[in-house]
């Protein structure tokens, strides 16, 4: 009886996952990231352009990756393709359910997802990772927690990784709800970013590209920082 129950459960779970994936794939909504493994056109950010650059700075040796604010998990899944144990974190339960649905349907190994709000306490408790992705999250920390707390959180995060890929909203993205709060970056956000990440403990910091967001006409800088 127990084995029959397990078989029935696995069958039902698999059917539900495939149904949810089709709903995600064909829903008439615009997602921020591409849906992994699907030909999806209605997206705000293509993401493939950034991944093409990021992947050049990553090797395929075993290692751990943390993707903060993972959204639909595009970068988490791509990191898992490179032999990484990748953890995606997001506070929105929809994205975590969607990510786990994709993981199940596409039978992805090495990608895991956690629903959590990233706070100072979370960062203090979390383990260290070989690589951290922090894409378009820092300016939300500034808006939610204030400049000083956001900077303190970045310094804690930086102490928990050897390598960081970092992107943030910029003060020249006029019309957004947070641009004015980023005035401390000055009028050269690329130079601010390099200086800031070195203050966070990284010895090598480079801008490896600038990329459109789909939100404003301003491209954001992508930083690659190493200890």
N, CA, C and O of each residue as an XYZ file, in Angstrom:
908
protein
N       0.824     -1.208      0.000
C       0.000      0.000      0.000
C       0.868      1.273      0.000
O       0.576      2.234     -0.711
N       1.925      1.257      0.802
C       2.791      2.434      0.883
C       3.420      2.748     -0.468
O       3.467      3.909     -0.875
N       3.910      1.712     -1.172
C       4.541      1.924     -2.477
C       3.535      2.429     -3.501
O       3.872      3.267     -4.338
N       2.303      1.929     -3.445
C       1.264      2.399     -4.364
C       0.939      3.864     -4.100
O       0.740      4.646     -5.029
N       0.888      4.222     -2.824
C       0.602      5.607     -2.465
C       1.712      6.535     -2.953
O       1.437      7.617     -3.473
N       2.960      6.113     -2.785
C       4.089      6.922     -3.255
C       4.049      7.080     -4.764
O       4.309      8.168     -5.279
N       3.728      6.013     -5.476
C       3.664      6.067     -6.938
C       2.566      7.023     -7.391
O       2.756      7.808     -8.320
N       1.413      6.948     -6.722
C       0.299      7.829     -7.075
C       0.651      9.287     -6.803
O       0.332     10.183     -7.584
N       1.315      9.495     -5.675
C       1.721     10.864     -5.326
C       2.706     11.420     -6.352
O       2.556     12.551     -6.813
N       3.702     10.630     -6.703
C       4.717     11.077     -7.665
C       4.090     11.368     -9.024
O       4.459     12.338     -9.685
N       3.147     10.532     -9.440
C       2.471     10.752    -10.716
C       1.670     12.050    -10.682
O       1.731     12.848    -11.617
N       0.918     12.257     -9.601
C       0.104     13.466     -9.486
C       0.974     14.714     -9.418
O       0.672     15.731    -10.042
N       2.062     14.622     -8.650
C       2.962     15.769     -8.524
C       3.584     16.115     -9.866
O       3.705     17.289    -10.214
N       3.980     15.094    -10.622
C       4.578     15.311    -11.933
C       3.604     15.949    -12.901
O       3.969     16.862    -13.641
N       2.353     15.472    -12.903
C       1.333     16.040    -13.787
C       1.043     17.489    -13.425
O       0.889     18.338    -14.304
N       0.968     17.769    -12.120
C       0.718     19.149    -11.670
C       1.857     20.078    -12.086
O       1.620     21.204    -12.524
N       3.100     19.597    -11.947
C       4.260     20.407    -12.320
C       4.244     20.724    -13.814
O       4.510     21.859    -14.210
N       3.934     19.729    -14.643
C       3.885     19.961    -16.087
C       2.758     20.921    -16.465
O       2.917     21.745    -17.365
N       1.624     20.814    -15.778
C       0.520     21.732    -16.032
C       0.907     23.155    -15.636
O       0.657     24.099    -16.385
N       1.516     23.309    -14.462
C       1.945     24.634    -14.018
C       2.974     25.234    -14.969
O       2.954     26.436    -15.234
N       3.867     24.403    -15.477
C       4.884     24.900    -16.403
C       4.235     25.436    -17.676
O       4.643     26.477    -18.192
N       3.238     24.734    -18.179
C       2.547     25.197    -19.387
C       1.812     26.508    -19.118
O       1.764     27.390    -19.977
N       1.241     26.628    -17.922
C       0.578     27.888    -17.559
C       1.597     29.021    -17.514
O       1.342     30.111    -18.024
N       2.753     28.762    -16.902
C       3.810     29.781    -16.848
C       4.285     30.151    -18.245
O       4.553     31.316    -18.538
N       4.384     29.150    -19.092
C       4.915     29.362    -20.446
C       3.971     30.179    -21.318
O       4.419     31.016    -22.101
N       2.684     29.947    -21.191
C       1.732     30.556    -22.115
C       0.898     31.674    -21.494
O       0.071     32.271    -22.182
N       1.092     31.963    -20.237
C       0.321     33.043    -19.605
C       0.592     34.378    -20.305
O       1.747     34.693    -20.595
N      -0.443     35.162    -20.579
C      -0.267     36.433    -21.304
C       0.215     37.555    -20.391
O      -0.437     38.591    -20.266
N       1.356     37.340    -19.759
C       1.943     38.345    -18.875
C       3.404     38.543    -19.262
O       4.012     37.698    -19.919
N       3.952     39.683    -18.839
C       5.354     39.991    -19.127
C       6.181     39.685    -17.890
O       5.985     40.293    -16.838
N       7.106     38.743    -18.018
C       7.997     38.406    -16.912
C       9.237     39.280    -16.962
O       9.601     39.807    -18.014
N       9.880     39.426    -15.817
C      11.129     40.201    -15.761
C      12.270     39.413    -16.390
O      13.076     39.975    -17.131
N      12.345     38.109    -16.100
C      13.384     37.237    -16.636
C      12.784     36.225    -17.606
O      11.575     35.993    -17.590
N      13.632     35.614    -18.461
C      13.142     34.518    -19.300
C      12.767     33.313    -18.446
O      13.348     33.082    -17.385
N      11.795     32.553    -18.921
C      11.436     31.289    -18.284
C      12.405     30.227    -18.794
O      12.459     29.951    -19.993
N      13.169     29.634    -17.877
C      14.224     28.691    -18.245
C      13.663     27.523    -19.055
O      12.690     26.875    -18.668
N      14.306     27.282    -20.182
C      13.924     26.161    -21.025
C      12.746     26.427    -21.937
O      12.273     25.511    -22.610
N      12.258     27.663    -21.978
C      11.100     27.989    -22.808
C      11.437     29.144    -23.740
O      12.230     30.024    -23.405
N      10.825     29.123    -24.907
C      10.986     30.216    -25.854
C       9.979     31.292    -25.480
O       8.829     31.268    -25.919
N      10.427     32.224    -24.672
C       9.524     33.209    -24.086
C       9.886     34.602    -24.589
O      11.020     35.045    -24.404
N       8.946     35.300    -25.222
C       9.233     36.595    -25.815
C       8.830     37.775    -24.929
O       9.470     38.825    -24.984
N       7.789     37.627    -24.119
C       7.295     38.741    -23.317
C       8.096     38.850    -22.028
O       7.667     38.366    -20.981
N       9.253     39.482    -22.106
C      10.104     39.664    -20.936
C      10.621     41.096    -20.887
O      10.729     41.769    -21.912
N      10.935     41.545    -19.681
C      11.490     42.888    -19.501
C      12.980     42.880    -19.814
O      13.480     43.762    -20.511
N      13.705     41.855    -19.282
C      15.153     41.769    -19.496
C      15.508     40.426    -20.115
O      15.112     39.375    -19.611
N      16.252     40.466    -21.206
C      16.598     39.238    -21.914
C      17.495     38.326    -21.075
O      17.323     37.107    -21.086
N      18.438     38.903    -20.358
C      19.354     38.189    -19.442
C      20.465     37.418    -20.164
O      21.558     37.265    -19.620
N      20.201     36.935    -21.377
C      21.239     36.185    -22.085
C      22.485     37.037    -22.327
O      23.603     36.520    -22.334
N      22.291     38.340    -22.524
C      23.440     39.211    -22.786
C      24.357     39.275    -21.565
O      25.579     39.219    -21.702
N      23.768     39.394    -20.372
C      24.589     39.413    -19.166
C      25.232     38.053    -18.905
O      26.394     37.974    -18.505
N      24.474     36.990    -19.133
C      25.037     35.666    -18.878
C      26.215     35.373    -19.807
O      27.173     34.720    -19.395
N      26.157     35.840    -21.040
C      27.261     35.622    -21.977
C      28.561     36.210    -21.427
O      29.637     35.648    -21.632
N      28.457     37.336    -20.733
C      29.630     37.976    -20.126
C      30.010     37.276    -18.836
O      31.181     36.966    -18.615
N      29.032     37.027    -17.988
C      29.292     36.395    -16.688
C      29.964     35.045    -16.855
O      30.929     34.742    -16.154
N      29.468     34.235    -17.770
C      29.978     32.873    -17.944
C      31.446     32.844    -18.348
O      32.141     31.858    -18.103
N      31.914     33.914    -18.962
C      33.329     33.982    -19.356
C      34.243     34.131    -18.140
O      35.434     33.825    -18.203
N      33.674     34.599    -17.044
C      34.458     34.806    -15.822
C      34.231     33.696    -14.791
O      34.671     33.802    -13.646
N      33.545     32.638    -15.209
C      33.301     31.491    -14.336
C      33.838     30.231    -15.003
O      33.730     30.072    -16.219
N      34.416     29.337    -14.206
C      34.853     28.059    -14.760
C      33.810     26.992    -14.434
O      32.850     27.253    -13.709
N      34.007     25.787    -14.976
C      33.024     24.729    -14.770
C      33.439     23.752    -13.677
O      32.953     22.622    -13.631
N      34.346     24.192    -12.790
C      34.707     23.362    -11.645
C      33.591     23.430    -10.605
O      32.807     24.379    -10.593
N      33.520     22.435     -9.744
C      32.484     22.409     -8.717
C      32.627     23.613     -7.794
O      33.739     24.052     -7.500
N      31.523     24.131     -7.351
C      31.538     25.278     -6.455
C      30.125     25.683     -6.108
O      29.167     25.097     -6.613
N      29.983     26.678     -5.252
C      28.670     27.115     -4.786
C      28.374     28.534     -5.260
O      29.265     29.379     -5.348
N      27.101     28.771     -5.563
C      26.646     30.074     -6.052
C      25.383     30.469     -5.293
O      24.497     29.644     -5.072
N      25.312     31.735     -4.898
C      24.101     32.295     -4.311
C      23.565     33.377     -5.237
O      24.288     34.303     -5.605
N      22.301     33.258     -5.609
C      21.638     34.226     -6.488
C      20.579     34.954     -5.661
O      19.509     34.407     -5.392
N      20.884     36.192     -5.259
C      19.993     36.964     -4.392
C      18.940     37.684     -5.233
O      19.267     38.379     -6.195
N      17.672     37.507     -4.858
C      16.587     38.071     -5.653
C      16.493     37.341     -6.977
O      16.524     37.958     -8.041
N      16.377     36.013     -6.905
C      16.553     35.174     -8.095
C      15.441     35.299     -9.120
O      15.628     34.905    -10.272
N      14.261     35.849     -8.729
C      13.155     36.006     -9.662
C      12.758     34.641    -10.237
O      12.447     33.735     -9.464
N      12.755     34.462    -11.541
C      12.393     33.171    -12.135
C      13.560     32.197    -12.198
O      13.443     31.116    -12.774
N      14.682     32.579    -11.608
C      15.789     31.638    -11.452
C      16.689     31.476    -12.654
O      17.457     30.516    -12.722
N      16.614     32.409    -13.626
C      17.410     32.251    -14.840
C      18.890     32.058    -14.525
O      19.510     31.113    -15.013
N      19.461     32.947    -13.712
C      20.900     32.871    -13.439
C      21.237     31.688    -12.522
O      22.331     31.132    -12.609
N      20.313     31.308    -11.658
C      20.526     30.130    -10.819
C      20.621     28.881    -11.683
O      21.530     28.066    -11.517
N      19.683     28.739    -12.599
C      19.693     27.576    -13.488
C      20.938     27.567    -14.382
O      21.543     26.516    -14.595
N      21.314     28.718    -14.895
C      22.498     28.779    -15.773
C      23.758     28.426    -14.987
O      24.652     27.765    -15.516
N      23.836     28.858    -13.732
C      24.997     28.507    -12.913
C      25.050     26.997    -12.671
O      26.131     26.410    -12.641
N      23.888     26.371    -12.498
C      23.861     24.920    -12.279
C      24.366     24.164    -13.506
O      24.884     23.054    -13.383
N      24.217     24.758    -14.681
C      24.730     24.135    -15.904
C      26.258     24.076    -15.901
O      26.861     23.268    -16.607
N      26.873     24.948    -15.093
C      28.332     25.024    -15.047
C      28.903     24.268    -13.845
O      29.959     24.620    -13.319
N      28.191     23.233    -13.426
C      28.676     22.339    -12.363
C      28.675     23.005    -10.998
O      29.421     22.603    -10.106
N      27.836     24.028    -10.833
C      27.752     24.716     -9.551
C      26.539     24.226     -8.753
O      25.513     23.851     -9.321
N      26.678     24.238     -7.443
C      25.547     24.037     -6.550
C      24.966     25.416     -6.300
O      25.510     26.186     -5.509
N      23.855     25.736     -6.975
C      23.345     27.104     -7.006
C      22.078     27.249     -6.188
O      21.137     26.469     -6.335
N      22.062     28.244     -5.333
C      20.911     28.531     -4.473
C      20.310     29.867     -4.870
O      20.984     30.896     -4.821
N      19.049     29.854     -5.261
C      18.329     31.078     -5.569
C      17.439     31.468     -4.406
O      16.738     30.625     -3.847
N      17.462     32.743     -4.038
C      16.660     33.240     -2.910
C      15.761     34.369     -3.395
O      16.211     35.278     -4.094
N      14.492     34.303     -3.019
C      13.572     35.391     -3.350
C      12.481     35.447     -2.282
O      12.096     34.422     -1.719
N      11.992     36.652     -2.012
C      10.964     36.831     -0.989
C       9.561     36.563     -1.527
O       8.622     36.392     -0.749
N       9.413     36.526     -2.846
C       8.093     36.357     -3.455
C       7.784     34.875     -3.637
O       8.495     34.191     -4.374
N       6.737     34.357     -2.979
C       6.438     32.924     -3.085
C       6.111     32.484     -4.504
O       6.360     31.333     -4.862
N       5.555     33.382     -5.321
C       5.259     33.013     -6.709
C       6.521     32.574     -7.438
O       6.520     31.562     -8.139
N       7.596     33.338     -7.271
C       8.826     33.009     -7.990
C       9.430     31.692     -7.498
O       9.967     30.922     -8.295
N       9.346     31.434     -6.208
C       9.902     30.189     -5.680
C       9.102     28.993     -6.188
O       9.681     27.970     -6.554
N       7.780     29.114     -6.211
C       6.948     28.042     -6.771
C       7.265     27.844     -8.247
O       7.388     26.713     -8.717
N       7.398     28.957     -8.979
C       7.719     28.864    -10.408
C       9.078     28.201    -10.620
O       9.222     27.342    -11.490
N      10.069     28.595     -9.832
C      11.412     28.021     -9.974
C      11.406     26.518     -9.696
O      12.024     25.744    -10.427
N      10.715     26.114     -8.652
C      10.668     24.693     -8.318
C       9.877     23.903     -9.351
O      10.150     22.725     -9.581
N       8.896     24.550     -9.974
C       8.161     23.906    -11.058
C       9.087     23.654    -12.240
O       9.109     22.556    -12.797
N       9.852     24.676    -12.622
C      10.802     24.531    -13.723
C      11.842     23.461    -13.392
O      12.166     22.625    -14.235
N      12.359     23.488    -12.180
C      13.355     22.505    -11.737
C      12.824     21.079    -11.895
O      13.542     20.187    -12.345
N      11.549     20.873    -11.516
C      10.945     19.551    -11.601
C      10.743     19.112    -13.047
O      11.108     17.997    -13.421
N      10.160     19.994    -13.858
C       9.842     19.645    -15.245
C      11.108     19.433    -16.069
O      11.175     18.513    -16.884
N      12.104     20.279    -15.858
C      13.341     20.192    -16.628
C      14.373     19.267    -15.980
O      15.470     19.080    -16.507
N      14.004     18.687    -14.825
C      14.862     17.726    -14.125
C      16.270     18.299    -13.920
O      17.272     17.678    -14.274
N      16.313     19.496    -13.340
C      17.577     20.202    -13.150
C      18.232     19.764    -11.839
O      17.607     19.801    -10.779
N      19.482     19.354    -11.926
C      20.247     19.045    -10.731
C      21.125     20.245    -10.370
O      21.618     20.950    -11.251
N      21.311     20.464     -9.106
C      22.239     21.513     -8.677
C      21.637     22.881     -8.518
O      22.356     23.832     -8.213
N      20.324     23.019     -8.717
C      19.649     24.306     -8.507
C      18.619     24.132     -7.392
O      17.799     23.215     -7.428
N      18.671     25.016     -6.411
C      17.778     24.938     -5.258
C      17.235     26.331     -4.965
O      17.865     27.338     -5.288
N      16.057     26.372     -4.350
C      15.398     27.664     -4.178
C      14.827     27.807     -2.767
O      14.270     26.870     -2.195
N      14.989     29.017     -2.233
C      14.584     29.316     -0.869
C      13.757     30.595     -0.852
O      14.173     31.618     -1.394
N      12.585     30.531     -0.227
C      11.782     31.736     -0.035
C      12.246     32.428      1.240
O      12.115     31.880      2.335
N      12.782     33.616      1.096
C      13.222     34.376      2.264
C      13.440     35.830      1.887
O      13.885     36.138      0.781
N      13.125     36.714      2.810
C      13.486     38.114      2.679
C      14.940     38.248      3.113
O      15.311     37.794      4.196
N      15.758     38.864      2.281
C      17.170     39.019      2.614
C      17.343     40.267      3.473
O      17.147     41.392      3.013
N      17.711     40.043      4.716
C      17.929     41.110      5.688
C      19.346     40.969      6.250
O      20.080     40.049      5.888
N      19.713     41.877      7.126
C      21.018     41.775      7.782
C      21.122     40.442      8.549
O      22.158     39.779      8.507
N      20.060     40.066      9.235
C      20.065     38.813      9.993
C      20.263     37.619      9.071
O      21.039     36.716      9.382
N      19.569     37.609      7.942
C      19.736     36.528      6.966
C      21.190     36.434      6.526
O      21.764     35.345      6.500
N      21.783     37.570      6.181
C      23.155     37.584      5.687
C      24.140     37.138      6.760
O      25.117     36.449      6.463
N      23.888     37.524      7.986
C      24.774     37.120      9.076
C      24.728     35.614      9.319
O      25.740     35.009      9.672
N      23.569     35.017      9.135
C      23.398     33.590      9.402
C      23.795     32.696      8.232
O      24.109     31.523      8.433
N      23.784     33.231      7.018
C      23.995     32.374      5.857
C      25.453     31.912      5.783
O      26.349     32.594      6.282
N      25.691     30.745      5.155
C      27.061     30.269      4.976
C      27.773     31.049      3.881
O      27.178     31.899      3.220
N      29.047     30.749      3.700
C      29.818     31.392      2.635
C      29.582     30.675      1.300
O      29.259     29.488      1.261
N      29.754     31.430      0.213
C      29.608     30.895     -1.140
C      30.834     31.276     -1.956
O      31.496     32.278     -1.684
N      31.124     30.457     -2.961
C      32.242     30.777     -3.846
C      31.926     31.982     -4.716
O      32.793     32.816     -4.975
N      30.678     32.069     -5.165
C      30.242     33.148     -6.062
C      28.885     33.655     -5.587
O      28.026     32.872     -5.181
N      28.700     34.968     -5.642
C      27.396     35.563     -5.340
C      26.965     36.432     -6.516
O      27.752     37.215     -7.048
N      25.693     36.282     -6.914
C      25.057     37.183     -7.874
C      24.176     38.136     -7.082
O      23.281     37.704     -6.355
N      24.427     39.429     -7.222
C      23.579     40.442     -6.594
C      23.174     41.422     -7.685
O      23.826     42.442     -7.908
N      22.071     41.079     -8.364
C      21.640     41.838     -9.528
C      20.398     42.659     -9.209
O      19.346     42.110     -8.881
N      20.530     43.977     -9.309
C      19.391     44.895     -9.173
C      18.629     44.686     -7.866
O      17.399     44.664     -7.840
N      19.395     44.531     -6.780
C      18.827     44.337     -5.453
C      19.248     45.461     -4.499
O      18.454     45.905     -3.671
N      20.487     45.912     -4.619
C      21.037     46.877     -3.668
C      20.181     48.131     -3.562
O      19.951     48.615     -2.454
N      19.701     48.674     -4.681
C      18.903     49.904     -4.608
C      17.567     49.667     -3.892
O      17.010     50.591     -3.301
N      17.057     48.446     -3.944
C      15.846     48.124     -3.183
C      16.154     48.075     -1.681
O      15.324     48.451     -0.853
N      17.349     47.610     -1.348
C      17.777     47.647      0.063
C      17.851     49.085      0.548
O      17.407     49.394      1.654
N      18.416     49.970     -0.280
C      18.510     51.388      0.091
C      17.117     51.952      0.330
O      16.885     52.659      1.310
N      16.192     51.635     -0.573
C      14.820     52.146     -0.453
C      14.124     51.586      0.787
O      13.403     52.306      1.479
N      14.343     50.295      1.065
C      13.635     49.644      2.171
C      14.270     49.907      3.531
O      13.567     50.103      4.522
N      15.615     49.910      3.578
C      16.310     49.938      4.866
C      17.118     51.215      5.107
O      17.552     51.475      6.229
N      17.319     52.012      4.050
C      18.158     53.195      4.167
C      19.579     52.923      3.705
O      20.027     51.778      3.667
N      20.276     53.988      3.356
C      21.634     53.886      2.809
C      22.594     53.144      3.735
O      23.272     52.211      3.306
N      22.653     53.547      4.985
C      23.645     52.978      5.903
C      23.431     51.484      6.113
O      24.389     50.712      6.124
N      22.180     51.079      6.279
C      21.893     49.655      6.481
C      22.195     48.859      5.219
O      22.723     47.750      5.295
N      21.862     49.417      4.059
C      22.131     48.728      2.798
C      23.632     48.519      2.599
O      24.061     47.456      2.150
N      24.420     49.528      2.930
C      25.875     49.414      2.813
C      26.405     48.381      3.807
O      27.281     47.584      3.471
N      25.875     48.396      5.024
C      26.289     47.406      6.022
C      25.962     45.994      5.546
O      26.753     45.073      5.751
N      24.808     45.814      4.916
C      24.415     44.497      4.397
C      25.354     44.047      3.285
O      25.709     42.871      3.201
N      25.751     44.980      2.439
C      26.682     44.631      1.362
C      28.026     44.195      1.920
O      28.656     43.288      1.377
N      28.467     44.819      2.984
C      29.757     44.455      3.570
C      29.691     43.079      4.221
O      30.656     42.318      4.162
N      28.557     42.755      4.841
C      28.397     41.403      5.397
C      28.370     40.382      4.264
O      29.040     39.351      4.327
N      27.593     40.680      3.232
C      27.515     39.774      2.079
C      28.886     39.554      1.460
O      29.247     38.427      1.121
N      29.640     40.619      1.315
C      30.960     40.525      0.687
C      31.919     39.675      1.502
O      32.828     39.058      0.947
N      31.724     39.637      2.815
C      32.594     38.831      3.668
C      32.306     37.338      3.524
O      33.061     36.501      4.021
N      31.197     37.009      2.832
C      30.780     35.611      2.710
C      31.039     35.043      1.323
O      30.510     33.982      0.991
N      31.843     35.725      0.498
C      32.094     35.216     -0.842
C      33.483     35.577     -1.343
O      34.079     36.559     -0.901
N      33.990     34.774     -2.270
C      35.279     35.054     -2.915
C      35.093     35.938     -4.145
O      35.967     36.726     -4.507
N      33.919     35.783     -4.780
C      33.654     36.456     -6.047
C      32.245     37.013     -6.053
O      31.308     36.361     -5.591
N      32.096     38.217     -6.576
C      30.787     38.864     -6.617
C      30.537     39.457     -7.998
O      31.387     40.155     -8.552
N      29.363     39.170     -8.543
C      28.860     39.878     -9.715
C      27.770     40.813     -9.205
O      26.804     40.375     -8.580
N      27.934     42.108     -9.478
C      27.094     43.115     -8.833
C      26.538     44.094     -9.851
O      27.252     44.598    -10.718
N      25.239     44.347     -9.720
C      24.572     45.346    -10.539
C      23.535     46.031     -9.663
O      22.904     45.390     -8.823
N      23.361     47.322     -9.857
C      22.386     48.042     -9.046
C      21.735     49.155     -9.849
O      22.266     49.602    -10.867
N      20.579     49.593     -9.375
C      19.986     50.788     -9.929
C      20.913     51.978     -9.730
O      21.767     51.966     -8.844
N      20.746     52.995    -10.550
C      21.660     54.141    -10.544
C      20.877     55.446    -10.401
O      19.702     55.514    -10.763
N      21.530     56.477     -9.875
C      20.824     57.742     -9.643
C      20.395     58.455    -10.925
O      19.553     59.352    -10.881
N      20.965     58.068    -12.060
C      20.585     58.702    -13.323
C      19.384     58.023    -13.982
O      19.017     58.369    -15.105
N      18.775     57.064    -13.296
C      17.561     56.427    -13.821
C      16.356     57.252    -13.373
O      15.576     56.846    -12.511
N      16.238     58.416    -13.989
C      15.230     59.406    -13.600
C      13.817     58.836    -13.795
O      13.523     58.168    -14.786
N      12.964     59.125    -12.819
C      11.577     58.685    -12.918
C      11.280     57.450    -12.103
O      10.113     57.106    -11.912
N      12.311     56.769    -11.613
C      12.098     55.607    -10.760
C      11.838     56.061     -9.324
O      12.089     57.214     -8.973
N      11.331     55.141     -8.498
C      10.963     55.489     -7.126
C      12.160     55.593     -6.201
O      12.035     56.061     -5.070
N      13.323     55.157     -6.678
C      14.477     55.098     -5.790
C      15.673     55.921     -6.261
O      16.664     56.017     -5.537
N      15.611     56.517     -7.452
C      16.770     57.211     -8.018
C      17.311     58.297     -7.086
O      18.523     58.401     -6.895
N      16.418     59.107     -6.506
C      16.866     60.197     -5.646
C      17.572     59.681     -4.403
O      18.447     60.359     -3.864
N      17.208     58.497     -3.944
C      17.828     57.929     -2.748
C      19.265     57.473     -3.013
O      20.014     57.186     -2.079
N      19.642     57.410     -4.299
C      20.979     56.940     -4.675
C      21.922     58.087     -5.007
O      22.960     57.874     -5.633
N      21.570     59.302     -4.593
C      22.393     60.477     -4.916
C      23.811     60.345     -4.366
O      24.734     60.980     -4.877
N      23.994     59.519     -3.318
C      25.328     59.340     -2.738
C      26.309     58.681     -3.719
O      27.518     58.696     -3.488
N      25.796     58.106     -4.805
C      26.675     57.494     -5.816
C      27.336     58.542     -6.703
O      28.309     58.245     -7.396
N      26.814     59.769     -6.686
C      27.380     60.814     -7.538
C      26.953     60.657     -8.979
O      26.031     59.900     -9.283
N      27.626     61.376     -9.873
C      27.238     61.342    -11.283
C      28.053     60.347    -12.109
O      27.934     60.308    -13.334
N      28.887     59.539    -11.432
C      29.649     58.506    -12.126
C      29.483     57.183    -11.365
O      30.359     56.790    -10.595
N      28.351     56.503    -11.588
C      28.066     55.283    -10.823
C      29.071     54.161    -11.049
O      29.212     53.277    -10.204
N      29.773     54.187    -12.187
C      30.782     53.150    -12.417
C      31.973     53.344    -11.475
O      32.491     52.379    -10.912
N      32.398     54.587    -11.310
C      33.514     54.864    -10.408
C      33.103     54.637     -8.953
O      33.888     54.134     -8.150
N      31.855     55.014     -8.621
C      31.362     54.751     -7.273
C      31.363     53.249     -6.995
O      31.793     52.814     -5.927
N      30.888     52.466     -7.945
C      30.809     51.023     -7.768
C      32.160     50.388     -7.527
O      32.298     49.537     -6.649
N      33.150     50.787     -8.288
C      34.494     50.234     -8.109
C      35.036     50.569     -6.718
O      35.571     49.703     -6.025
N      34.892     51.829     -6.323
C      35.388     52.258     -5.020
C      34.644     51.552     -3.888
O      35.253     51.108     -2.915
N      33.336     51.456     -4.023
C      32.502     50.840     -2.987
C      32.857     49.370     -2.798
O      32.993     48.907     -1.665
N      33.008     48.641     -3.883
C      33.297     47.210     -3.777
C      34.694     46.964     -3.209
O      34.924     45.960     -2.535
N      35.612     47.864     -3.478
C      36.936     47.733     -2.851
C      36.838     48.005     -1.352
O      37.539     47.374     -0.561
N      35.981     48.933     -0.961
C      35.738     49.173      0.468
C      35.118     47.941      1.126
O      35.283     47.719      2.326
N      34.413     47.150      0.338
C      33.772     45.933      0.849
C      34.747     44.756      0.939
O      34.370     43.669      1.376
N      35.998     44.972      0.526
C      37.000     43.940      0.711
C      37.490     43.240     -0.531
O      38.266     42.290     -0.432
N      37.057     43.685     -1.711
C      37.514     43.061     -2.948
C      38.756     43.773     -3.463
O      38.814     45.002     -3.475
N      39.739     43.006     -3.884
C      40.999     43.600     -4.347
C      40.958     43.937     -5.831
O      41.677     44.826     -6.288
N      40.125     43.236     -6.579
C      40.020     43.454     -8.021
C      38.565     43.702     -8.387
O      37.703     42.866     -8.116
N      38.287     44.852     -9.005
C      36.925     45.197     -9.408
C      36.946     45.758    -10.823
O      37.671     46.710    -11.111
N      36.151     45.168    -11.700
C      36.076     45.632    -13.090
C      34.628     45.773    -13.525
O      33.756     45.023    -13.088
N      34.388     46.749    -14.394
C      33.105     46.844    -15.079
C      33.216     45.964    -16.322
O      34.032     46.231    -17.205
N      32.396     44.918    -16.391
C      32.511     43.965    -17.500
C      31.443     44.181    -18.561
O      31.358     43.428    -19.532
N      30.632     45.209    -18.371
C      29.641     45.530    -19.395
C      28.599     46.486    -18.871
O      28.484     46.697    -17.663
N      27.832     47.070    -19.789
C      26.670     47.879    -19.437
C      25.476     47.302    -20.180
O      25.585     46.931    -21.348
N      24.333     47.226    -19.500
C      23.208     46.502    -20.063
C      21.888     47.235    -19.840
O      21.651     47.826    -18.787
N      21.040     47.177    -20.858
C      19.713     47.779    -20.772
C      18.872     47.017    -19.760
O      19.049     45.815    -19.564
N      17.948     47.739    -19.115
C      17.088     47.116    -18.109
C      15.664     46.896    -18.594
O      14.945     46.055    -18.054
N      15.253     47.645    -19.607
C      13.867     47.591    -20.035
C      12.963     48.460    -19.185
O      11.765     48.559    -19.448
N      13.529     49.093    -18.164
C      12.754     49.940    -17.248
C      12.898     51.417    -17.590
O      11.920     52.164    -17.561
N      14.123     51.837    -17.916
C      14.402     53.209    -18.347
C      15.352     53.123    -19.536
O      15.727     52.031    -19.962
N      15.737     54.276    -20.067
C      16.667     54.286    -21.183
C      18.125     54.251    -20.747
O      19.022     54.394    -21.579
N      18.375     54.060    -19.442
C      19.731     54.073    -18.893
C      20.244     52.646    -18.741
O      19.554     51.787    -18.192
N      21.455     52.398    -19.229
C      22.087     51.091    -19.061
C      22.762     51.020    -17.689
O      23.305     52.012    -17.203
N      22.722     49.850    -17.080
C      23.364     49.645    -15.785
C      24.717     48.970    -15.959
O      24.915     48.156    -16.861
N      25.642     49.327    -15.071
C      26.969     48.730    -15.074
C      26.940     47.380    -14.363
O      26.288     47.219    -13.331
N      27.649     46.424    -14.928
C      27.809     45.112    -14.300
C      29.241     44.998    -13.815
O      30.178     45.100    -14.606
N      29.416     44.787    -12.510
C      30.732     44.719    -11.887
C      31.110     43.264    -11.601
O      30.277     42.438    -11.230
N      32.384     42.992    -11.787
C      32.956     41.679    -11.456
C      34.042     41.922    -10.426
O      35.054     42.553    -10.731
N      33.842     41.424     -9.188
C      34.751     41.708     -8.084
C      35.320     40.406     -7.523
O      34.597     39.423     -7.358
N      36.618     40.409     -7.234
C      37.293     39.235     -6.674
C      38.140     39.639     -5.484
O      38.655     40.756     -5.425
N      38.281     38.716     -4.526
C      39.109     38.945     -3.347
C      40.582     38.867     -3.737
O      41.455     39.032     -2.885
